[in-house]
C-alpha cells in the first residue's frame, strides 16, 4: 500500500444536477456537457499518479468512469461531513498523507496533486485556493475534524476562516497555486479549457441557438 492517498469527489453526471449555477445561463444540457468534459480533465490529471486513488461518487458508483479504481459513495449530511468521513476511511486504513480534489476544475494537473502530496511530508495540512474564496484541494497528514465542521460552504470566506482557525491552533499549513473553477458562463468563457475545446464550444452554441 502506498502511504499517500488521493480521493476524487465526483458528482454523478446526471442532467439537471451538475453545475447548476452555470445551467442558469447555458441550460441543463449545456452544463451537462461542460461537466462531462471537466470529469475527463480530472481523470487525466490523476491517471499517472503514484499515490493510491479512491473515487467517491455523489449518489452511486459509475462503472464506466475510472475503470479499475477503488470506488465508493460519499456519505454524510453535508459536504464537510462527507469529506471528513472520506478522510476517516483513509486514515483508518493506514494511509499517512491524504488529499481530496473535486472534479470540476479545468486547470487541475498531475503537477498540482504531486505538489500537495509533497507538502504533506512537512505540513499538517495543504490547501489549493480557488479564486472564489473556497478551495479545490485539501490535504491532511493527520485527521483534523475542525477543518470540516461548521464551515461556510460555498461562501467567499471559507478558506480564510479555515486557515485562521488552523493558525490559531498551531497547525502547520501550506498552500498551492490559486486556480479557478467553472461556476458561471463568464468563468467558462475565460478559461483556456473552453477556448481550446472547439467541439464543446459548438455544442454549447447549438444548444443555445
HELIX and SHEET records of a PDB file:
HELIX    1   1 UNK A   20  UNK A   46  1                                  27    
HELIX    2   2 UNK A   79  UNK A   92  1                                  14    
HELIX    3   3 UNK A  110  UNK A  119  1                                  10    
HELIX    4   4 UNK A  145  UNK A  148  5                                   4    
HELIX    5   5 UNK A  158  UNK A  168  1                                  11    
HELIX    6   6 UNK A  185  UNK A  190  1                                   6    
HELIX    7   7 UNK A  192  UNK A  195  1                                   4    
HELIX    8   8 UNK A  198  UNK A  207  1                                  10    
SHEET    1   A 7 UNK A  70  UNK A  73  0                                        
SHEET    2   A 7 UNK A  52  UNK A  57  1                                        
SHEET    3   A 7 UNK A   4  UNK A  10  1                                        
SHEET    4   A 7 UNK A  97  UNK A 101  1                                        
SHEET    5   A 7 UNK A 135  UNK A 140 -1                                        
SHEET    6   A 7 UNK A 125  UNK A 129 -1                                        
SHEET    7   A 7 UNK A 173  UNK A 175  1                                        
END                                                                             
